[in-house]
Amino acid sequence: MRRRITSAGVVAALLSGLSAAPAPALPQQGVAAAPRAVDWTPCPEAPDDDTVRCGTVTVPVDWADPSGPTLDIAIARRAATDPDRRIGPLLYHHGAPGTSGVDAVVQDPRIFSAETVERFDIIGIDARGTARSHPVVCDAAAYPADVEPVPSTPAAYTRAVAAHRAFVANCRAGTGPVFDNMDARSVARDLDAVRAALGDRRLSYYGDSHGTLVGQAYAELFPTRLRAAVWDSNMDHTTGVSRWVRDRAASVEDSFRGFADWCDRRPSCGPPTGGTAQWYDRLHARAERGELTVTLPDGPTFELDGYLLGTQVSFHFFQRRWAELARCLTEVDANRTGCLFEGGEATAGDIPAGKIHYPQTAAFCADHRMPVRGFADLRRLRKLALDNAPHTRLTALAWSGVTDCLGRQGDAVKNPQRPLRLGGKAPTILLTNSRHDPSMPHVWAERVADQAAPRGRLLTYEGWGHGNYWISDCVAASVDRYLATLTLPPRGASCPAVPEP
């Protein structure tokens, strides 16, 4: 039986990761001023892998109240393979809220180059509110899946705000005080507690995407404890709601144009007469008319609207999965839409039936004030997105920053936007960003580099995709050299785009 539901609930599930550990009760004792050394044990996910070990570090839930409730931060370590040449720990903060740095280190011995693995202990972290570190847990039934992601009337807007506010209350109740302490500066303080528990005077840091915001906070708070830092695919913490919607909508559109140009040059790509852009426009129009359906594994059949179509298409741009996307759009044209939902990422562990792991509203909205001043303002933001994305239109990459914080209108923001302030004691920092990043626009990296000057240096990858170290050998070589020797590339340096897929 086909059901008519909005795409909001499906996007929420796909963005949040569908599995996570249940939130344990928080102990009430205070954390010691100096964290104990880590008790390393075999990782449950890789008990026979002697090269990786797992542990926890206890930190305050609220760093302003160090004697209050605590939580355990889960970490994993791959020890340097050449101990005689070891430099120290390299802390890796993995991507968007909800993703697991522990998984990244446990599951991939080659997450960094052999040279970097030889000289650094690679440390993966599940940030507070994520995976094994007291995850944000909410009732699945509480998610406002029955409200429009972009309310079309004043009454629909009022219902959406109320529904999102009720969802925030549900997540707060299910998670406890961690929910209101997930800002980047709190996470940065957790990282320093990890450094102390490791017994190292300084650390090196690699953060990508949302991890760059945590890296910025650490560089501000603990400049003398930071040996080196790489910020890959940068978040600009001066970006307000209008610029967020405009810049990210334009970035998705830019990535689509790269894909469309590539597809148009290949007879095997398959777009009908008129080219890829017009082909996609027709598919989007069909989705908006309710002519396309989706059946998820073990789930309902429902109509695929334009918002969900565009969002799933945009996910293919992160790793430049262009050939896969071309094949998938051919299937969508034949009303076989399942390919859009293959290859999703989930966080570690299991959650009880009826629960979801949804850290976005806690983490993102703790670091961003995203005010919407009524229905007219919402329509203005919608027009701003559409004006900058004539083909891809509204997607979650541009719009989730609005909807995720819709239920927190008027709430205090723990770490609101402001320029980065680095003092003279901070080390030199290497930033890298794709020229054509679908999620973190290159202009954001330019602004962060300007704010970090003279301590920051931007290396541009002149291609498409997100997470440059794993795309470009040229970027990886510059990063590896910097991590080992603190040698920055020349000002204005760039790396060429890799060959097209």
Stockholm file with secondary structure:
# STOCKHOLM 1.0

chainA/1-501         MRRRITSAGVVAALLSGLSAAPAPALPQQGVAAAPRAVDWTPCPEAPDDDTVRCGTVTVPVDWADPSGPTLDIAIARRAATDPDRRIGPLLYHHGAPGTSGVDAVVQDPRIFSAETVERFDIIGIDARGTARSHPVVCDAAAYPADVEPVPSTPAAYTRAVAAHRAFVANCRAGTGPVFDNMDARSVARDLDAVRAALGDRRLSYYGDSHGTLVGQAYAELFPTRLRAAVWDSNMDHTTGVSRWVRDRAASVEDSFRGFADWCDRRPSCGPPTGGTAQWYDRLHARAERGELTVTLPDGPTFELDGYLLGTQVSFHFFQRRWAELARCLTEVDANRTGCLFEGGEATAGDIPAGKIHYPQTAAFCADHRMPVRGFADLRRLRKLALDNAPHTRLTALAWSGVTDCLGRQGDAVKNPQRPLRLGGKAPTILLTNSRHDPSMPHVWAERVADQAAPRGRLLTYEGWGHGNYWISDCVAASVDRYLATLTLPPRGASCPAVPEP
#=GR chainA/1-501 SS CEECCCSHHHHHHHHHCSCCCCCCCCCCSCCCSSCCCCCCEECTTCTTCTTEEEEEEEEESSTTCTTSCEEEEEEEEECCSCGGGCCEEEEEECSSTTCCHHHHHHHCTTSSCHHHHHHEEEEEECCTTBTTBSCCEEEGGGSCTTSCSSCCSHHHHHHHHHHHHHHHHHHHHHHCGGGGCCSHHHHHHHHHHHHHHHTCSCEEEEEETHHHHHHHHHHHHCGGGEEEEEEESCCCTTCCHHHHHHHHHHHHHHHHHHHHHHHHTCGGGCCCTTCHHHHHHHHHHHHHTTCCEEECTTSCEEECCHHHHHHHHHHTTTTTCHHHHHHHHHHHHTTCCGGGGTTCCCCSSCCCTTEEECCHHHHHHHHCCCCCCSHHHHHHHHHHHHHHCTTTCSCHHHHHHHHTTGGGTTCCCSSCCCCCCCCTTSCCEEEEEEEECSSSCHHHHHHHHHHHTTSEEEEEEEEECSCGGGTCHHHHHHHHHHHHHCCCCCTTCEECCCCCC
#=GC SS_cons         CEECCCSHHHHHHHHHCSCCCCCCCCCCSCCCSSCCCCCCEECTTCTTCTTEEEEEEEEESSTTCTTSCEEEEEEEEECCSCGGGCCEEEEEECSSTTCCHHHHHHHCTTSSCHHHHHHEEEEEECCTTBTTBSCCEEEGGGSCTTSCSSCCSHHHHHHHHHHHHHHHHHHHHHHCGGGGCCSHHHHHHHHHHHHHHHTCSCEEEEEETHHHHHHHHHHHHCGGGEEEEEEESCCCTTCCHHHHHHHHHHHHHHHHHHHHHHHHTCGGGCCCTTCHHHHHHHHHHHHHTTCCEEECTTSCEEECCHHHHHHHHHHTTTTTCHHHHHHHHHHHHTTCCGGGGTTCCCCSSCCCTTEEECCHHHHHHHHCCCCCCSHHHHHHHHHHHHHHCTTTCSCHHHHHHHHTTGGGTTCCCSSCCCCCCCCTTSCCEEEEEEEECSSSCHHHHHHHHHHHTTSEEEEEEEEECSCGGGTCHHHHHHHHHHHHHCCCCCTTCEECCCCCC
//
